[in-house]
Every structure is written in structure tokens, then in C-alpha cells.
Amino acid sequence: MSIENILSQATALAVKELYGADVEPQSIVPQATRKEFEGNLTIVVFPFLKASHKAPDATAQEIGTYLTAHCDAVEKFNVIKGFLNISIKPSFWAQVLNDICRDENYGFTPETAQSQLVMIEYSSPNTNKPLHLGHVRNNLLGYSLAQIMKACGNKVVKTNIVNDRGIHICKSMLAWLKWGNGATPESTGKKGDHLIGDFYVLFDKHYKAEIKEIAAAQGITEEEAEKQSTLMQEARAMLKKWEQGDNEVRSLWEKMNSWVYAGFDETYKRMGVDFDKIYYESQTYLEGKEKVEEGLEKGVFYRKEDGSVWADLTADGLDHKILLRSDGTSVYITQDIGTAKLRYQDYPIDKMIYVVGNEQNYHFQVLSLLLDRLGFKWGKDLIHFSYGMVELPNGKMKSREGTVVDADDLMDKMVLDAFELSSEKLADMTLDEKREVARIIGMGALKYFILKVDPRKNMLFNPEESIDFNGNTGPFIQYTYARIRSLLRKAGDNLPALDVANVVPNDKEIAIIQRLADFATTVTEAGKTYSPALIANYTYELAKEFNQFYHDYSILKEDDDNVKVFRLELSRTVASVIKRALSLLGIEVPERM
């Protein structure tokens, strides 16, 4: 049992014994004592004043006296107004370390037959362009969230929905037909997703030129000229042929998409993310139309005179939402309904989490209501993991103008920068070993920089800042791990056996043990709040605490063998928890740096 649980239960007993009031132990949440005060954990006594009928400091004094007398873990206490600061016996902290050392699954809750099945959708790329920096944040958040939910004891299914149909796809296809000269990934030496993305940008370039030409020739505005664009008319005609199942258009679509998927797979592998099941909008939109028609028959939706189908959401404080256009074609939300139908058929979903940017908040409000009305048991409770956008020093990204930060280019730069920064320090390694360490550091820097930020906030990405070996960065934490591994290698295996519970730790060692003891509750809280940032910043604080200890105290040169072995075991446990914590962020650790 954790020290927090011990104190919560003991405090509940104190309130019962002293004031005759029943308090649920889980409602009492001890917090780490602020550094300017003496103590390890603090209990706020204001909720007990109604029962005690006394001033806050008097109530805290009485509860503190009770805990000192009746709780074996408590050594002493002090009171600051209504805050009861409790010092835990050093011997108890040694036992905490001992328990953590012996727990192979420390911090993680094993899956059981009763575990909930949580499905997490992330990535959701379009097949007309390669993955960019925005996709990087999405993928890293989605994968990390899946790792955290697993660590909290859930069954997890990772899914991806690929937007492989629509006018934007036809733009790339048409541009390839017009100006591609039969280009393939093999003939150009380009990844397939990059090649298709180039044609998407090329279409936009020609489209804009055409509009300007029409506007100038006819003396009309560019908005008016857009209606006369032959390029856009050709793209729409191609889309219509696709929807009608035209063999030639479908064959081209399949060929170009296969190039894109090969490129995506390469990027995903490099990013360290994967999926258990991939869905395609070309397969789900018809399912969505069918489900909408079913809702229409049941009176859940209504049809307008022009033949379009709508949902009236005014009773829920929203507006009317179109589900099928008058020509019978679907909209995005119809496709989401179809995807939900297929997923519900494939898996017994208990909780559905969509990792999608905050510009889609309203969309998911509507989707939740529609799925609930259509009978999906998790519909009303679906989670939209809404995250902020990644911004750049020079403004926002635009795919059609080719001004995005490409995911592959970004990863190349991170790894190259890591290689240049670390190469001299790795003089005794082969070139291949150096490159592997640089890959681990570069990708760790990228992932940590993105995941340490509260997901709900917009963030400014700065590659130079992310790869610093000091401060709140991935490389700093990775270096701490590698330093400990080096320390343990130097110590070797010829150490006397020791039960760490028999050593009395000093204040700095206690601070590290307390931080280690926080790992399990941090994982649980990260799962409840869907926040990888909690894991990231916890890991940084643990690494920082250890580095201060490493600077202030000798480990290998300690004369007392018992203390030496205790400190090595403490170091080993810190390394183990750092590795476990970083695994929840999808970050690897190097054994040497």
C-alpha cells in the first residue's frame, strides 16, 4: 500500500475517533509538501472543520498528534494554518524502495478479463500528401495515450482512419495525368507520399494561375473566375467517375494510393507508432449512408423537400446538421458514422477516444449525439481527445502551398543534429553505433518536446531547443539514464547482498524515493486525464532529482559498503522507472551516451 493510501486511511480514522464523523479515505488526498516547509506530505484539514468545530490550526494539531501516536509511518508533523505537514520515518522510505525494487510491474496495472476495451483513433491522414508536423503531434499523442491506457490496465485497440477519397485526392490524380509523364516512386527516387504530395501542390499552382488568367481576361474577380475553372471542373468530373466505379479512374486511384501507403508505412515505422486496425473512408462512407437511411426510417432524422437528410439537434443546444446532400452524397460526419458502425461490429468497444485537433470540437459534439441516437452504447460518452495546433516561428502551415514542415524532413534534421552534437562524446563507438545512438537521441528529443506540453494548448515547435542536453528535454533524461547504466557497469556484479529496507536513507535519498513512489499515481492520473504531459514532466523531475543527488553524494567511492549498495540500488531503480516512464511516451533510451 502506498504512503498516500496509508495516510488517507489513518486520517479518516483520526476524524472518526476525534470528531465522530465518517470520511471516505479516498476523499483525502495527501500532496507533496512544498519545498519551503518541513515535511514529506501535506494534508489539507479545511474539509474537517465542520466536524471538529475548531480553528484550522487546532484541527490540524489534533489530527497530527493522533497520526504520530497511531500511524507507524509518521515520525513528526508541523502545522501551517490549515495545512498539516507530515514527516515520514526514514526507515519507512527504505521499505518503500525495497517494495518498488521487488515489483517487476511497478507502476503498471496488468490487464484482466474484466478490463475495459478502449479504442483509440489517431493519425487520420489524407492520401494526397505526406505526413507533416501536425500529424507528428497527432501520432505521438495517440500512441502515447494508447501506452498509458494499457499501463492503467485497459485492453487497447489502436486504429487509423485514412481519408482516401474526395476532391482533394482527385486533384493529385488529375495533376499526375496532366503533368506527371508517368512518374513513379522508382523512376523519381521519391517516397510515394512525397511524390503524390508534389502533384497536389502542382495542381494548386496551375489552378491559381488559371484563375488569375480568367479574371484578367474577363475583368472579373478571382472568386467569380473560380466558377469557370476547367481544372476544377475536370477534378469534379473525375470524382463523379470514381463514385460511379469507373474502372480507369479506380485503377489509377488504387495505384497512386498504394504508393502513398508504402510511404506512410515507412514514416510510421520511423516514428515508432503502429495500428491494430486501419479503416478507409472509401469503405466506410457507404456504411454511413446506410446507417443514416436506417435512422431516417426510425424517425431519428428527417428529409427536406430537396431530398437532403438532416438531424435536428436544437433540443441539445445545437443546430440542424446535414447528413446526406440532396444528390445523396455523404458528408464527413456520415463517414464517421459508417466507420463507427464497422468498428462496433469488429470490437466490443467500452470507450472510444478520437485524437483530433481542437478545430473539430463542434464536429465531435454532433457525432456523439448522432451515435447515441443511432444506438451505439458508447456514443454519448465518446472522448474527443482535443489537442492544440503546432505552430512555427514563421506562421501556420499550408499543405496546398507546399509550406508544411514535412515529417520525414523533420526526423532527418533531428537525427542529424543529434549526431553532430553527440559524435565527439562517442569516440569509442563505431560509426553504426554512433548513428543508432543519434537516432535514439534525435527521436527522443522530438517526442519529448511535443509530449511535455499540455495537449490542449497550442505549441511552438523549436528543434534547437528540443535537442539541448540540459533542462526539460528528452536528451537530458536519456543522458541521466545512460549515466546510471554506466555507473552500474563500473560497479559490476561483485557487490555484497543487502536488504535495502535495513538502511536509513538521508534527506536527499528520501526525496528520490518519494519521487519514485509517485510514479504509480502519476500513471493513473495520466490515464484519467488523458495527459502524456504528466508522464513527461514527472520523468524530468525524477531525472533532475537524481542528478542533484549524484552531484552531492559519492556512490562508487562511498566507504560504507551498505550505503554504497543502497545507493546503487536506488540508482538502478531510478533508471528502471525512467525507462518505464519514457516507454509510455514511445521514447527509447540508449545504454551509452
C-alpha positions as CSV (number, residue, x, y, z in Angstrom):
1,M,0.0,0.0,0.0
2,S,1.3,3.5,-0.9
3,I,2.2,6.0,1.8
4,E,-0.6,8.2,0.4
5,N,-3.2,5.4,1.0
6,I,-1.8,4.7,4.5
7,L,-2.1,8.4,5.4
8,S,-5.6,8.7,3.9
9,Q,-6.9,5.7,5.9
10,A,-5.2,6.8,9.1
11,T,-6.6,10.4,8.7
12,A,-10.1,9.0,8.1
13,L,-9.8,7.0,11.4
14,A,-8.5,10.1,13.2
15,V,-11.5,12.2,12.1
16,K,-13.8,9.4,13.2
17,E,-12.1,8.9,16.6
18,L,-11.6,12.6,17.3
19,Y,-14.9,14.1,16.0
20,G,-17.2,11.2,15.4
21,A,-17.5,11.9,11.6
22,D,-17.3,9.4,8.8
23,V,-15.0,10.4,6.0
24,E,-14.2,8.3,2.9
25,P,-10.4,7.7,2.8
26,Q,-10.3,8.2,-1.0
27,S,-11.6,11.8,-0.5
28,I,-8.4,12.6,1.5
29,V,-5.6,13.2,-1.0
30,P,-2.1,13.9,0.6
31,Q,0.0,16.2,-1.6
32,A,3.8,16.6,-1.7
33,T,4.8,19.2,0.9
34,R,6.0,22.4,-0.6
35,K,9.8,22.7,-0.6
36,E,9.9,25.7,1.7
37,F,8.2,23.8,4.5
38,E,9.4,20.8,6.5
39,G,7.7,17.5,5.8
40,N,7.1,15.0,3.1
41,L,3.3,15.0,2.6
42,T,0.6,17.6,3.4
43,I,-3.0,17.0,4.3
44,V,-5.4,19.9,4.0
45,V,-7.8,19.9,7.1
46,F,-10.3,22.5,6.0
47,P,-12.9,19.8,4.9
48,F,-12.9,18.5,8.5
49,L,-13.7,21.8,10.3
50,K,-17.4,21.2,10.1
51,A,-16.9,18.1,12.2
52,S,-14.2,19.5,14.6
53,H,-15.9,22.8,15.3
54,K,-12.4,24.2,15.8
55,A,-10.0,26.6,14.1
56,P,-7.9,25.1,11.2
57,D,-4.6,25.1,13.1
58,A,-6.2,23.5,16.1
59,T,-7.8,20.8,14.0
60,A,-4.5,20.1,12.2
61,Q,-2.7,19.9,15.5
62,E,-5.1,17.3,16.9
63,I,-5.0,15.2,13.8
64,G,-1.2,15.4,13.6
65,T,-1.0,14.3,17.3
66,Y,-3.3,11.3,16.5
67,L,-1.3,10.3,13.5
68,T,2.0,10.4,15.3
69,A,0.6,8.1,18.0
70,H,-1.3,5.7,15.8
71,C,0.4,5.6,12.4
72,D,3.7,3.7,12.3
73,A,4.8,5.6,9.2
74,V,4.6,9.1,10.8
75,E,7.6,10.5,12.6
76,K,6.5,14.1,13.3
77,F,4.4,16.9,12.0
78,N,4.1,20.7,11.8
79,V,1.1,22.9,11.2
80,I,0.8,26.0,8.9
81,K,-2.7,27.2,9.4
82,G,-5.0,24.6,7.9
83,F,-2.1,22.6,6.4
84,L,-0.8,19.6,8.2
85,N,2.8,18.8,7.1
86,I,3.8,15.3,7.9
87,S,7.3,13.9,8.1
88,I,7.6,10.1,7.3
89,K,10.1,8.0,9.2
90,P,13.3,7.4,7.2
91,S,13.0,3.6,7.8
92,F,9.6,3.6,6.2
93,W,11.0,5.2,3.0
94,A,13.7,2.4,2.9
95,Q,10.9,-0.1,2.9
96,V,9.1,1.8,0.1
97,L,12.2,1.5,-2.0
98,N,12.5,-2.2,-1.2
99,D,8.9,-2.8,-2.3
100,I,9.5,-0.9,-5.6
101,C,12.7,-2.8,-6.3
102,R,10.8,-6.1,-5.9
103,D,7.8,-5.2,-8.1
104,E,8.6,-6.2,-11.7
105,N,5.4,-4.4,-12.9
106,Y,5.8,-1.3,-10.7
107,G,3.5,1.5,-11.9
108,F,1.6,-0.7,-14.4
109,T,-1.7,-2.4,-13.8
110,P,-2.0,-5.8,-15.6
111,E,-4.9,-6.4,-18.0
112,T,-7.6,-8.8,-16.7
113,A,-10.6,-10.5,-18.3
114,Q,-12.7,-7.6,-16.8
115,S,-10.6,-4.9,-18.3
116,Q,-12.4,-2.3,-20.5
117,L,-11.7,-2.3,-24.2
118,V,-10.6,1.2,-25.2
119,M,-10.3,2.0,-28.9
120,I,-8.1,5.0,-29.8
121,E,-8.2,6.6,-33.2
122,Y,-5.2,8.7,-34.3
123,S,-3.3,9.8,-37.4
124,S,-6.2,10.1,-39.9
125,P,-4.0,11.2,-42.9
126,N,-5.2,12.2,-46.4
127,T,-3.7,10.2,-49.3
128,N,-3.0,13.4,-51.3
129,K,0.0,14.5,-49.2
130,P,2.8,13.2,-46.9
131,L,2.6,13.4,-43.1
132,H,3.6,16.8,-41.7
133,L,4.4,18.3,-38.3
134,G,0.7,18.4,-37.3
135,H,0.5,14.7,-38.0
136,V,3.6,14.1,-35.9
137,R,1.9,15.7,-32.8
138,N,-1.3,13.7,-33.5
139,N,0.6,10.4,-33.9
140,L,2.8,10.9,-30.9
141,L,-0.2,11.8,-28.7
142,G,-2.3,8.9,-29.9
143,Y,0.4,6.3,-29.5
144,S,1.4,7.6,-26.0
145,L,-2.2,7.7,-24.9
146,A,-2.5,4.1,-26.0
147,Q,0.6,3.1,-24.0
148,I,-0.8,4.9,-20.9
149,M,-4.2,3.4,-21.2
150,K,-2.6,-0.1,-21.4
151,A,-0.5,0.7,-18.3
152,C,-3.7,1.5,-16.5
153,G,-5.0,-2.0,-17.1
154,N,-7.2,-1.5,-20.2
155,K,-7.3,-3.5,-23.3
156,V,-6.4,-1.1,-26.1
157,V,-7.1,-1.2,-29.9
158,K,-5.2,1.4,-31.9
159,T,-7.0,2.4,-35.1
160,N,-6.4,4.7,-38.0
161,I,-9.0,6.1,-40.5
162,V,-7.4,7.0,-43.8
163,N,-9.1,9.7,-45.9
164,D,-8.6,8.1,-49.3
165,R,-11.5,9.6,-51.3
166,G,-12.8,13.1,-52.2
167,I,-12.0,16.0,-54.4
168,H,-8.5,16.6,-52.9
169,I,-7.5,13.1,-53.9
170,C,-8.7,13.7,-57.4
171,K,-6.7,16.9,-57.6
172,S,-3.4,14.9,-57.2
173,M,-4.6,12.3,-59.7
174,L,-5.5,14.8,-62.3
175,A,-2.2,16.6,-61.9
176,W,-0.3,13.3,-62.3
177,L,-2.2,12.6,-65.5
178,K,-1.6,16.1,-66.9
179,W,2.0,16.7,-65.9
180,G,3.4,13.5,-64.4
181,N,4.8,12.0,-67.5
182,G,4.3,8.5,-65.9
183,A,6.4,9.4,-62.9
184,T,6.7,6.6,-60.2
185,P,8.4,6.4,-56.9
186,E,11.0,4.1,-58.6
187,S,11.6,6.4,-61.5
188,T,11.9,9.6,-59.4
189,G,13.6,8.1,-56.3
190,K,11.0,9.7,-54.1
191,K,8.8,8.2,-51.4
192,G,5.3,7.6,-52.8
193,D,3.6,10.0,-50.4
194,H,6.1,12.8,-51.3
195,L,5.5,12.2,-55.0
196,I,1.8,12.5,-54.7
197,G,2.0,15.5,-52.4
198,D,4.1,17.2,-55.1
199,F,1.3,16.8,-57.6
200,Y,-1.3,18.2,-55.1
201,V,0.9,21.3,-54.8
202,L,1.3,21.4,-58.6
203,F,-2.5,21.3,-59.1
204,D,-2.9,24.3,-56.8
205,K,-0.2,26.2,-58.7
206,H,-1.9,25.7,-62.1
207,Y,-5.3,26.3,-60.6
208,K,-4.3,29.7,-59.2
209,A,-2.6,30.6,-62.5
210,E,-5.8,29.7,-64.4
211,I,-8.0,31.8,-62.1
212,K,-5.8,34.8,-62.5
213,E,-5.7,34.4,-66.2
214,I,-9.5,34.2,-66.5
215,A,-10.0,37.1,-64.1
216,A,-7.6,39.3,-66.1
217,A,-9.1,38.3,-69.5
218,Q,-12.7,38.9,-68.5
219,G,-12.2,41.7,-66.0
220,I,-13.9,39.8,-63.2
221,T,-12.9,38.9,-59.6
222,E,-10.9,35.8,-58.8
223,E,-13.9,34.5,-56.8
224,E,-16.0,34.8,-60.0
225,A,-13.3,33.2,-62.1
226,E,-13.2,30.2,-59.8
227,K,-16.6,29.1,-61.2
228,Q,-15.2,29.0,-64.7
229,S,-12.0,26.9,-63.8
230,T,-11.8,24.0,-66.3
231,L,-9.2,22.3,-63.9
232,M,-11.7,22.2,-61.1
233,Q,-14.4,21.0,-63.4
234,E,-12.2,18.2,-64.6
235,A,-11.4,17.3,-60.9
236,R,-15.1,17.2,-60.1
237,A,-15.8,15.1,-63.1
238,M,-13.1,12.7,-62.0
239,L,-14.7,12.4,-58.6
240,K,-18.1,11.6,-60.1
241,K,-16.5,8.9,-62.2
242,W,-14.8,7.5,-59.1
243,E,-18.1,7.4,-57.2
244,Q,-19.7,5.6,-60.2
245,G,-17.0,3.0,-60.1
246,D,-15.2,3.9,-63.4
247,N,-12.6,1.2,-64.0
248,E,-9.9,3.6,-65.3
249,V,-10.3,6.1,-62.6
250,R,-10.4,3.5,-59.9
251,S,-7.3,1.7,-61.2
252,L,-5.3,5.0,-61.2
253,W,-6.7,5.7,-57.7
254,E,-5.6,2.3,-56.4
255,K,-2.1,2.6,-57.9
256,M,-1.4,6.1,-56.6
257,N,-2.8,5.2,-53.1
258,S,-0.5,2.2,-53.0
259,W,2.5,4.5,-53.4
260,V,1.2,6.7,-50.6
261,Y,0.6,3.8,-48.2
262,A,4.1,2.5,-48.7
263,G,5.4,6.0,-47.9
264,F,3.2,6.2,-44.8
265,D,4.3,2.8,-43.5
266,E,8.0,3.9,-43.7
267,T,7.2,7.2,-41.8
268,Y,5.1,5.4,-39.1
269,K,7.9,2.8,-38.5
270,R,10.5,5.5,-38.2
271,M,8.2,7.5,-35.8
272,G,7.7,4.3,-33.7
273,V,3.9,4.2,-34.0
274,D,1.6,1.4,-35.2
275,F,-2.0,0.4,-35.5
276,D,-4.0,-2.7,-34.8
277,K,-6.6,-1.9,-37.4
278,I,-6.8,0.6,-40.3
279,Y,-10.1,1.7,-41.8
280,Y,-10.6,3.5,-45.1
281,E,-13.2,6.2,-45.8
282,S,-13.7,4.7,-49.3
283,Q,-15.1,1.6,-47.5
284,T,-17.0,3.4,-44.7
285,Y,-18.9,6.2,-46.4
286,L,-21.5,3.8,-47.9
287,E,-21.9,2.2,-44.5
288,G,-22.6,5.6,-43.1
289,K,-25.2,6.4,-45.7
290,E,-26.9,3.1,-44.9
291,K,-27.0,3.9,-41.2
292,V,-28.4,7.4,-41.9
293,E,-31.2,5.8,-44.0
294,E,-31.9,3.5,-41.1
295,G,-32.2,6.5,-38.8
296,L,-34.5,8.2,-41.2
297,E,-36.8,5.2,-41.2
298,K,-36.9,5.2,-37.4
299,G,-37.7,8.9,-37.3
300,V,-34.4,9.9,-35.8
301,F,-33.6,12.1,-38.8
302,Y,-35.8,13.9,-41.3
303,R,-35.7,14.6,-45.0
304,K,-36.1,18.0,-46.6
305,E,-38.1,18.8,-49.8
306,D,-34.9,18.8,-51.9
307,G,-34.1,15.2,-50.8
308,S,-31.3,16.0,-48.3
309,V,-31.3,14.3,-44.9
310,W,-30.9,16.2,-41.6
311,A,-30.7,15.8,-37.8
312,D,-32.5,18.2,-35.6
313,L,-30.1,18.9,-32.6
314,T,-31.8,22.0,-31.3
315,A,-33.1,20.2,-28.2
316,D,-29.4,19.7,-27.3
317,G,-28.5,23.3,-27.8
318,L,-27.0,22.8,-31.2
319,D,-28.4,23.4,-34.7
320,H,-29.7,21.3,-37.7
321,K,-27.0,19.1,-39.2
322,I,-26.9,17.8,-42.8
323,L,-26.1,14.1,-43.1
324,L,-26.8,13.4,-46.8
325,R,-26.8,16.1,-49.6
326,S,-29.8,16.4,-52.0
327,D,-27.9,14.3,-54.6
328,G,-27.4,11.5,-52.0
329,T,-23.7,12.1,-51.4
330,S,-22.3,11.9,-47.9
331,V,-20.6,14.4,-45.8
332,Y,-17.7,13.9,-43.3
333,I,-19.9,13.1,-40.4
334,T,-21.7,10.5,-42.4
335,Q,-18.4,8.7,-43.0
336,D,-17.6,8.9,-39.3
337,I,-21.0,7.2,-38.5
338,G,-20.1,4.4,-41.0
339,T,-16.7,4.0,-39.5
340,A,-18.2,3.7,-36.0
341,K,-20.7,1.1,-37.3
342,L,-17.8,-1.1,-38.7
343,R,-15.7,-0.6,-35.5
344,Y,-18.7,-1.6,-33.3
345,Q,-19.1,-4.7,-35.4
346,D,-15.4,-5.6,-35.2
347,Y,-14.8,-4.9,-31.4
348,P,-16.8,-4.8,-28.1
349,I,-15.9,-1.2,-27.5
350,D,-16.3,0.2,-24.0
351,K,-14.7,3.5,-24.6
352,M,-13.9,5.3,-27.9
353,I,-11.2,8.0,-28.0
354,Y,-10.7,10.2,-31.0
355,V,-7.4,12.0,-31.2
356,V,-8.2,15.0,-33.4
357,G,-7.3,18.7,-33.3
358,N,-9.4,21.3,-31.4
359,E,-10.7,22.8,-34.6
360,Q,-13.0,19.8,-34.7
361,N,-14.6,20.3,-31.3
362,Y,-18.1,21.0,-32.6
363,H,-17.9,18.1,-35.1
364,F,-17.4,15.7,-32.2
365,Q,-20.2,17.2,-30.1
366,V,-22.5,16.5,-33.0
367,L,-21.1,13.0,-33.7
368,S,-21.6,12.0,-30.1
369,L,-25.2,12.9,-30.2
370,L,-25.8,11.2,-33.5
371,L,-24.1,7.9,-32.5
372,D,-26.1,7.9,-29.2
373,R,-29.4,8.3,-31.2
374,L,-28.4,5.5,-33.5
375,G,-27.9,3.2,-30.6
376,F,-24.1,2.9,-30.1
377,K,-23.7,2.4,-26.4
378,W,-20.5,4.4,-26.1
379,G,-21.7,7.2,-28.4
380,K,-22.8,9.7,-25.8
381,D,-19.6,9.1,-23.8
382,L,-17.1,9.1,-26.6
383,I,-14.0,11.1,-25.8
384,H,-12.7,13.7,-28.2
385,F,-9.0,14.0,-27.2
386,S,-8.8,17.6,-28.4
387,Y,-5.3,19.0,-28.8
388,G,-3.9,22.3,-29.9
389,M,-2.1,23.1,-33.1
390,V,1.7,23.1,-33.6
391,E,2.8,26.5,-34.7
392,L,6.1,27.6,-36.3
393,P,8.1,30.7,-35.8
394,N,7.1,31.9,-39.3
395,G,3.4,31.1,-39.0
396,K,0.9,28.4,-39.9
397,M,1.4,25.5,-42.3
398,K,-0.4,25.2,-45.6
399,S,-0.4,21.8,-47.5
400,R,-1.6,23.0,-50.9
401,E,1.1,25.7,-51.0
402,G,3.9,23.3,-50.0
403,T,4.8,25.2,-46.9
404,V,4.4,22.4,-44.4
405,V,7.1,21.0,-42.2
406,D,7.4,17.5,-43.6
407,A,7.5,14.7,-41.0
408,D,10.4,12.9,-42.8
409,D,12.4,16.0,-43.2
410,L,11.9,16.9,-39.6
411,M,13.0,13.5,-38.4
412,D,16.1,13.7,-40.6
413,K,17.1,17.0,-39.1
414,M,16.6,15.9,-35.5
415,V,18.7,12.8,-36.0
416,L,21.4,14.7,-37.9
417,D,21.5,17.4,-35.2
418,A,21.8,14.7,-32.5
419,F,24.7,13.0,-34.4
420,E,26.6,16.3,-34.7
421,L,26.1,17.1,-31.0
422,S,27.0,13.7,-29.7
423,S,29.5,12.3,-32.1
424,E,32.6,13.6,-30.2
425,K,31.4,12.2,-26.9
426,L,31.0,8.7,-28.5
427,A,34.6,8.5,-29.8
428,D,34.9,4.8,-28.8
429,M,31.9,3.7,-30.8
430,T,31.7,2.5,-34.4
431,L,30.0,4.8,-37.0
432,D,26.9,2.5,-37.0
433,E,26.7,2.6,-33.2
434,K,27.0,6.4,-33.2
435,R,24.2,6.6,-35.8
436,E,22.0,4.4,-33.7
437,V,22.5,6.5,-30.6
438,A,21.9,9.6,-32.6
439,R,18.6,8.2,-33.9
440,I,17.5,7.4,-30.3
441,I,18.5,10.8,-29.1
442,G,17.1,12.7,-32.0
443,M,13.7,11.0,-31.9
444,G,13.6,11.2,-28.2
445,A,14.2,14.9,-28.4
446,L,11.4,15.3,-30.9
447,K,8.9,13.2,-29.0
448,Y,9.6,14.6,-25.6
449,F,9.4,18.2,-26.8
450,I,6.0,17.6,-28.2
451,L,4.6,15.4,-25.4
452,K,5.7,17.5,-22.5
453,V,3.3,20.3,-23.5
454,D,-0.3,20.1,-22.2
455,P,-2.1,18.6,-25.2
456,R,-4.9,21.1,-25.0
457,K,-2.5,24.0,-25.7
458,N,-1.1,25.3,-29.0
459,M,2.6,24.9,-29.1
460,L,5.5,26.5,-30.8
461,F,8.0,23.9,-32.1
462,N,11.7,24.8,-31.8
463,P,14.0,21.9,-33.0
464,E,17.2,23.6,-31.5
465,E,15.5,23.9,-28.1
466,S,14.3,20.3,-28.1
467,I,17.8,18.7,-28.6
468,D,19.5,20.6,-25.7
469,F,21.3,18.2,-23.2
470,N,20.3,20.5,-20.3
471,G,16.9,21.5,-19.0
472,N,13.5,19.9,-19.5
473,T,14.4,17.9,-22.6
474,G,14.4,14.3,-23.8
475,P,18.2,14.2,-24.2
476,F,18.7,15.3,-20.6
477,I,16.5,12.5,-19.3
478,Q,18.2,10.0,-21.7
479,Y,21.6,11.1,-20.5
480,T,20.6,10.6,-16.9
481,Y,19.6,7.0,-17.8
482,A,22.8,6.4,-19.6
483,R,24.8,7.8,-16.8
484,I,23.2,5.4,-14.3
485,R,23.8,2.5,-16.6
486,S,27.5,3.5,-16.9
487,L,27.6,3.7,-13.1
488,L,26.2,0.2,-12.7
489,R,28.6,-1.3,-15.3
490,K,31.5,0.2,-13.3
491,A,30.1,-1.2,-10.1
492,G,30.0,-4.7,-11.6
493,D,28.2,-7.6,-10.1
494,N,30.6,-8.3,-7.2
495,L,28.6,-6.4,-4.6
496,P,27.5,-7.7,-1.1
497,A,23.9,-8.7,-0.8
498,L,21.8,-6.1,1.0
499,D,18.2,-5.7,2.1
500,V,17.7,-2.0,1.3
501,A,14.9,-1.9,3.9
502,N,17.6,-2.1,6.6
503,V,19.4,1.1,5.6
504,V,18.3,4.5,6.9
505,P,18.3,7.0,3.9
506,N,19.3,10.6,4.1
507,D,17.0,13.5,3.2
508,K,18.2,13.6,-0.5
509,E,17.7,9.9,-0.9
510,I,14.2,10.2,0.7
511,A,13.3,12.9,-1.8
512,I,14.2,10.5,-4.7
513,I,12.3,7.6,-3.1
514,Q,9.3,9.8,-2.6
515,R,9.5,10.8,-6.3
516,L,9.8,7.1,-7.3
517,A,6.7,6.3,-5.1
518,D,4.8,9.0,-7.1
519,F,5.2,7.1,-10.4
520,A,2.2,4.7,-10.0
521,T,-0.2,7.5,-9.1
522,T,1.2,9.7,-11.9
523,V,0.4,6.9,-14.4
524,T,-3.1,6.5,-13.0
525,E,-3.7,10.3,-13.2
526,A,-2.3,10.5,-16.7
527,G,-4.8,7.8,-17.7
528,K,-7.7,9.6,-16.1
529,T,-6.9,13.0,-17.6
530,Y,-5.6,11.7,-20.9
531,S,-2.3,13.6,-20.5
532,P,1.1,12.3,-21.6
533,A,2.5,15.6,-20.4
534,L,2.1,14.4,-16.8
535,I,4.4,11.4,-17.5
536,A,6.9,13.6,-19.4
537,N,7.2,16.2,-16.6
538,Y,7.2,13.6,-13.9
539,T,10.2,11.9,-15.6
540,Y,12.1,15.2,-15.9
541,E,11.6,15.9,-12.2
542,L,12.8,12.4,-11.3
543,A,15.9,12.8,-13.5
544,K,16.6,16.3,-12.1
545,E,16.3,15.0,-8.5
546,F,18.7,12.2,-9.2
547,N,21.3,14.4,-10.9
548,Q,21.3,16.7,-7.9
549,F,21.9,13.7,-5.7
550,Y,24.7,12.4,-8.0
551,H,26.4,15.7,-7.8
552,D,26.2,16.0,-4.0
553,Y,27.0,12.4,-2.9
554,S,29.6,9.8,-3.7
555,I,28.3,6.4,-4.9
556,L,31.1,4.2,-6.1
557,K,33.6,5.8,-3.7
558,E,31.4,5.5,-0.7
559,D,33.4,3.8,2.1
560,D,30.4,2.1,3.8
561,D,29.5,-0.9,1.7
562,N,25.9,-1.0,2.9
563,V,25.4,2.7,1.9
564,K,27.2,2.0,-1.4
565,V,24.9,-0.9,-2.3
566,F,21.9,1.0,-1.1
567,R,22.8,4.0,-3.4
568,L,23.4,1.7,-6.4
569,E,20.1,0.0,-5.8
570,L,18.4,3.4,-5.6
571,S,20.2,4.4,-8.9
572,R,19.1,1.2,-10.6
573,T,15.5,1.8,-9.6
574,V,15.6,5.4,-10.9
575,A,16.9,4.1,-14.2
576,S,14.2,1.4,-14.4
577,V,11.4,3.9,-13.7
578,I,12.9,6.4,-16.2
579,K,12.9,3.6,-18.9
580,R,9.3,2.6,-18.0
581,A,8.1,6.2,-18.0
582,L,9.7,7.0,-21.3
583,S,8.2,3.8,-22.8
584,L,4.8,5.4,-22.2
585,L,5.9,8.3,-24.4
586,G,7.2,6.0,-27.1
587,I,10.8,7.1,-26.3
588,E,13.8,4.7,-26.3
589,V,16.8,5.0,-24.0
590,P,20.5,4.5,-25.0
591,E,22.7,2.4,-22.8
592,R,25.6,4.7,-23.6
593,M,25.8,8.4,-24.4
